[in-house]
Amino acid sequence: MVQHIRLGKSDLKVNPIGLGTNAVGGHNLYPDLDEEAGKDVVRTAIEHGMNFLDTAFIYGPERSEELTGQVVKEHGKRDEIVLATKGAHQFKGDDVVFNNSPAFLKEAVDASLNRLQTDYIDLFYIHFPDENTPKDEAVGALKELRDAGKIRSIGVSNFSVDQLKEANKDGYVDVIQSEYNLFKREAEQELLPYTATNDITFVPYFPLASGLLAGKYDKNATFDDIRAENPLFQGEEFVRNLEKVEKVRDIAESKGAEIAHVVLAWYLTRDSVDAIIPGAKRKSQVVDNLRTMDVKLTDDEVERIDQIFS
């Protein structure tokens, strides 16, 4: 039985391996997604005890929330699921802007509740900061929604450490979600120390760097999705990155695991990284991600991986 962990100061308890659902109905992110396959991914996660599901308004847009909500409703045991979603994107004609105003966030939560077909959202994140709204005011609106029972905990995403400090002025922030992986380690400088000191869970997104840290690619691989523009996947840098990933293979093989499991297990050794949410396009990937919990890294192995990607 997997030991559930608490998210920040909230009363939410989750399997440390969750599911990121941007490939479930995220038609604006990935070409040729099969919606039934996406729903099967969510079903498989729930069936295997993955109770932490992460979606967002902008995945689709809207469609990921709708599909995820359908599966959670079909499951029937809403209280077993910790459902996280995010809002801040506002469409104005052909433009998309970020809006953290209290009025907009309250509308966003109501709209997400509707798409998810649920009475409450376990964790609602402000997806991106805007330029105008004081962050403690934005979080104050979420505190009102929490008091009203519409959400159970408060998150922010893509906030700088200064924005997080302002947002957390009254101690209301439970979780921050930001980009963090072995290739993108800026969060270690200020964000992770702050979250560790303030009992805020840090949930990394792109933990496998869009698959690069899974050890599945060689230098001849080509991409036609969001990876096509990612500098990590370009030219000589791509080749150098693959070489680093290969150095983890012998640790993985010594444990009868894959590189991805070792990488994900490494994140869980970081202070305040309590849960990770790798995405999946196929049912088999969901089951595979759960094998991370079987990987126990020694202090020497943790240090070695740290050095490879320093």
C-alpha positions as CSV (number, residue, x, y, z in Angstrom):
1,M,0.0,0.0,0.0
2,V,1.5,3.4,-1.0
3,Q,1.9,5.9,1.8
4,H,-0.1,9.0,1.0
5,I,1.5,12.3,1.7
6,R,0.0,15.7,2.7
7,L,0.1,18.6,0.3
8,G,1.5,21.7,2.1
9,K,-0.7,22.8,5.0
10,S,-3.9,21.4,3.5
11,D,-5.7,18.3,4.6
12,L,-5.3,16.7,1.1
13,K,-3.5,13.4,1.1
14,V,-2.2,12.0,-2.2
15,N,-0.2,9.2,-3.8
16,P,3.2,10.9,-4.5
17,I,2.8,9.8,-8.1
18,G,0.0,11.7,-9.7
19,L,-1.2,12.2,-13.3
20,G,-0.7,15.3,-15.4
21,T,-3.6,15.3,-17.9
22,N,-2.4,17.8,-20.6
23,A,-2.5,14.9,-23.1
24,V,-6.1,14.1,-22.1
25,G,-8.0,16.4,-24.5
26,G,-5.1,18.9,-24.8
27,H,-5.7,19.3,-28.5
28,N,-3.9,22.6,-28.5
29,L,-0.7,21.0,-27.1
30,Y,-0.5,17.7,-29.0
31,P,-1.7,16.8,-32.5
32,D,-4.0,13.8,-33.1
33,L,-5.1,13.0,-29.6
34,D,-7.7,10.3,-29.1
35,E,-10.2,11.3,-26.5
36,E,-11.2,7.8,-25.6
37,A,-7.6,6.8,-25.1
38,G,-7.2,9.9,-22.9
39,K,-10.2,8.9,-20.7
40,D,-8.7,5.4,-20.5
41,V,-5.5,7.0,-19.2
42,V,-7.4,8.7,-16.4
43,R,-9.4,5.5,-15.6
44,T,-6.2,3.5,-15.4
45,A,-4.7,6.0,-13.0
46,I,-7.6,5.8,-10.7
47,E,-7.8,2.0,-10.9
48,H,-4.1,1.8,-9.8
49,G,-4.5,4.1,-6.8
50,M,-3.2,7.3,-8.4
51,N,-5.6,9.7,-6.7
52,F,-4.0,13.0,-7.7
53,L,-5.2,14.3,-11.0
54,D,-3.9,17.5,-12.5
55,T,-5.7,19.4,-15.2
56,A,-6.3,23.0,-16.4
57,F,-8.7,25.2,-18.3
58,I,-6.1,25.9,-21.0
59,Y,-5.6,22.2,-21.9
60,G,-7.9,21.9,-24.8
61,P,-8.9,24.6,-24.0
62,E,-11.6,23.2,-21.6
63,R,-11.6,19.7,-23.0
64,S,-9.1,18.2,-20.5
65,E,-11.3,19.3,-17.6
66,E,-14.4,17.9,-19.3
67,L,-12.9,14.5,-20.0
68,T,-11.2,14.2,-16.6
69,G,-14.5,15.2,-15.0
70,Q,-16.4,12.6,-16.9
71,V,-14.1,9.8,-15.7
72,V,-14.2,11.0,-12.1
73,K,-18.0,11.2,-12.1
74,E,-18.1,7.7,-13.7
75,H,-15.8,6.4,-10.9
76,G,-18.5,7.5,-8.4
77,K,-16.3,7.9,-5.4
78,R,-15.5,11.6,-5.6
79,D,-14.0,11.7,-2.1
80,E,-11.2,9.3,-3.1
81,I,-9.9,11.7,-5.8
82,V,-7.8,14.8,-5.3
83,L,-8.7,16.9,-8.3
84,A,-6.4,19.9,-9.2
85,T,-7.1,22.4,-11.9
86,K,-5.8,25.8,-12.9
87,G,-7.1,29.1,-14.3
88,A,-5.8,32.6,-15.3
89,H,-6.1,32.5,-19.1
90,Q,-8.7,34.9,-20.5
91,F,-9.6,35.0,-24.1
92,K,-10.1,38.6,-25.5
93,G,-10.9,38.3,-29.2
94,D,-7.9,36.5,-30.7
95,D,-5.6,37.3,-27.8
96,V,-5.1,35.4,-24.6
97,V,-4.2,37.4,-21.5
98,F,-3.6,36.4,-17.9
99,N,-6.1,37.7,-15.3
100,N,-5.7,37.2,-11.5
101,S,-8.4,39.6,-10.5
102,P,-10.6,38.3,-7.7
103,A,-13.7,38.6,-9.9
104,F,-12.1,36.7,-12.8
105,L,-10.8,33.9,-10.5
106,K,-14.2,33.4,-9.0
107,E,-15.7,33.1,-12.5
108,A,-12.9,30.7,-13.5
109,V,-13.6,28.5,-10.5
110,D,-17.3,28.3,-11.2
111,A,-16.6,27.5,-14.9
112,S,-14.2,24.7,-13.9
113,L,-16.7,23.3,-11.4
114,N,-19.2,23.1,-14.3
115,R,-16.8,21.4,-16.7
116,L,-15.5,19.0,-14.1
117,Q,-19.1,18.2,-13.0
118,T,-18.2,18.4,-9.3
119,D,-19.3,20.5,-6.3
120,Y,-15.7,21.3,-5.2
121,I,-12.2,21.4,-6.5
122,D,-9.6,20.0,-4.2
123,L,-6.7,22.2,-5.4
124,F,-7.1,25.3,-7.5
125,Y,-4.1,27.0,-8.9
126,I,-3.6,30.5,-10.3
127,H,-2.0,29.2,-13.5
128,F,0.1,32.2,-14.4
129,P,0.7,35.6,-12.7
130,D,-0.7,38.7,-14.3
131,E,1.0,42.1,-14.2
132,N,-1.5,44.1,-12.3
133,T,-3.2,42.2,-9.5
134,P,-1.5,42.2,-6.1
135,K,-0.9,38.5,-5.4
136,D,-2.2,38.5,-1.9
137,E,-5.5,39.9,-3.2
138,A,-5.7,37.2,-5.8
139,V,-5.1,34.5,-3.1
140,G,-7.5,36.3,-0.8
141,A,-10.2,35.6,-3.4
142,L,-9.3,31.9,-3.4
143,K,-9.4,32.0,0.5
144,E,-13.0,33.2,0.2
145,L,-13.8,30.4,-2.3
146,R,-12.2,27.9,0.2
147,D,-14.3,29.2,3.0
148,A,-17.4,28.8,0.8
149,G,-16.5,25.1,0.1
150,K,-15.9,25.6,-3.6
151,I,-12.2,24.7,-3.3
152,R,-10.3,22.9,-0.6
153,S,-6.8,24.2,-1.0
154,I,-4.9,27.1,-2.7
155,G,-2.1,26.8,-5.3
156,V,-0.1,29.1,-7.5
157,S,1.8,28.2,-10.7
158,N,4.7,29.8,-12.5
159,F,5.2,32.5,-9.8
160,S,8.6,33.9,-9.1
161,V,9.8,33.7,-5.5
162,D,8.9,37.3,-4.9
163,Q,5.4,36.8,-6.3
164,L,5.0,33.6,-4.1
165,K,6.1,35.6,-1.0
166,E,3.4,38.3,-1.8
167,A,0.8,35.6,-2.5
168,N,1.6,33.8,0.8
169,K,1.7,37.0,2.9
170,D,-1.2,35.6,5.0
171,G,0.1,32.0,4.9
172,Y,-2.7,30.7,2.6
173,V,-0.7,29.1,-0.2
174,D,-0.5,25.3,0.1
175,V,1.1,24.3,-3.2
176,I,3.2,25.9,-6.0
177,Q,3.6,24.2,-9.4
178,S,6.6,25.3,-11.5
179,E,8.9,23.9,-14.1
180,Y,11.6,21.9,-12.5
181,N,13.6,18.9,-13.8
182,L,17.3,17.8,-14.0
183,F,17.8,20.1,-17.0
184,K,16.0,23.1,-15.5
185,R,17.1,23.6,-11.9
186,E,16.7,27.3,-11.3
187,A,14.0,26.5,-8.7
188,E,16.7,25.2,-6.4
189,Q,18.2,28.7,-5.9
190,E,15.3,30.4,-4.1
191,L,11.9,28.7,-4.7
192,L,12.7,25.3,-3.1
193,P,14.3,26.8,0.0
194,Y,11.3,29.1,0.5
195,T,8.7,26.3,0.0
196,A,10.6,24.0,2.4
197,T,10.7,26.7,5.1
198,N,7.0,27.7,4.7
199,D,5.4,24.2,4.5
200,I,4.4,24.7,0.8
201,T,4.4,21.6,-1.4
202,F,6.4,22.1,-4.7
203,V,5.0,20.1,-7.6
204,P,7.3,20.1,-10.6
205,Y,5.9,20.1,-14.1
206,F,7.7,18.7,-17.1
207,P,9.5,16.4,-14.6
208,L,10.7,14.2,-17.5
209,A,11.5,17.2,-19.7
210,S,8.8,16.2,-22.3
211,G,10.3,12.7,-22.4
212,L,13.9,13.6,-22.7
213,L,14.7,12.3,-19.2
214,A,12.9,9.0,-19.9
215,G,15.9,7.6,-21.8
216,K,13.8,6.6,-24.8
217,Y,15.3,8.8,-27.5
218,D,18.4,8.7,-29.6
219,K,20.0,11.6,-31.6
220,N,18.0,10.7,-34.7
221,A,14.6,11.4,-33.1
222,T,12.4,14.2,-34.6
223,F,9.4,15.9,-33.1
224,D,6.3,17.7,-34.5
225,D,4.7,18.8,-31.2
226,I,5.6,21.3,-28.4
227,R,9.1,19.7,-28.3
228,A,9.9,21.0,-31.8
229,E,10.5,24.5,-30.4
230,N,12.2,23.4,-27.1
231,P,15.9,24.3,-27.0
232,L,16.6,21.1,-25.0
233,F,15.8,19.1,-28.2
234,Q,17.9,21.2,-30.7
235,G,21.1,20.2,-32.4
236,E,24.3,19.8,-30.3
237,E,22.5,20.5,-27.1
238,F,20.1,17.6,-27.7
239,V,23.1,15.3,-28.2
240,R,24.8,16.5,-25.0
241,N,21.6,16.1,-23.1
242,L,21.1,12.5,-24.3
243,E,24.7,11.7,-23.1
244,K,23.8,12.9,-19.6
245,V,20.7,10.8,-19.5
246,E,22.6,7.7,-20.6
247,K,24.8,8.1,-17.5
248,V,21.8,7.3,-15.3
249,R,21.2,4.0,-17.1
250,D,23.5,1.9,-15.0
251,I,21.9,3.1,-11.8
252,A,18.5,2.2,-13.3
253,E,19.7,-1.2,-14.5
254,S,21.2,-2.0,-11.1
255,K,17.6,-1.6,-9.6
256,G,15.7,-3.4,-12.4
257,A,14.1,0.0,-13.2
258,E,14.1,2.4,-16.1
259,I,15.8,5.8,-16.3
260,A,12.5,7.6,-15.9
261,H,11.8,5.8,-12.6
262,V,15.2,6.8,-11.2
263,V,14.8,10.4,-12.3
264,L,11.3,10.7,-10.7
265,A,12.5,9.0,-7.5
266,W,15.4,11.6,-7.4
267,Y,12.9,14.5,-7.3
268,L,11.1,12.9,-4.3
269,T,14.4,13.2,-2.4
270,R,14.2,17.0,-2.7
271,D,12.8,19.1,0.3
272,S,9.1,20.0,-0.3
273,V,8.8,18.1,-3.6
274,D,6.1,15.8,-2.1
275,A,4.4,14.8,-5.3
276,I,5.1,14.6,-9.0
277,I,2.6,14.5,-11.9
278,P,4.2,12.9,-15.0
279,G,1.8,13.0,-18.0
280,A,0.8,10.0,-20.0
281,K,-0.7,9.4,-23.4
282,R,-1.1,5.6,-23.0
283,K,-2.4,3.4,-20.2
284,S,0.9,1.5,-20.1
285,Q,2.7,4.7,-19.2
286,V,0.5,5.3,-16.2
287,V,1.2,1.9,-14.8
288,D,4.9,2.3,-15.6
289,N,5.2,5.6,-13.8
290,L,4.0,4.0,-10.6
291,R,7.1,1.8,-10.6
292,T,8.9,4.9,-9.3
293,M,7.7,4.0,-5.8
294,D,9.8,0.8,-5.9
295,V,13.0,2.7,-6.5
296,K,15.1,3.5,-3.4
297,L,18.1,5.6,-4.1
298,T,21.2,5.6,-1.8
299,D,22.7,8.9,-0.7
300,D,25.6,8.2,-3.1
301,E,23.3,7.7,-6.0
302,V,21.4,10.9,-5.3
303,E,24.7,12.8,-5.2
304,R,25.8,11.1,-8.5
305,I,22.7,12.1,-10.3
306,D,23.0,15.6,-8.9
307,Q,26.6,15.8,-10.3
308,I,25.7,14.5,-13.7
309,F,23.2,17.3,-14.2
310,S,24.9,20.0,-12.2
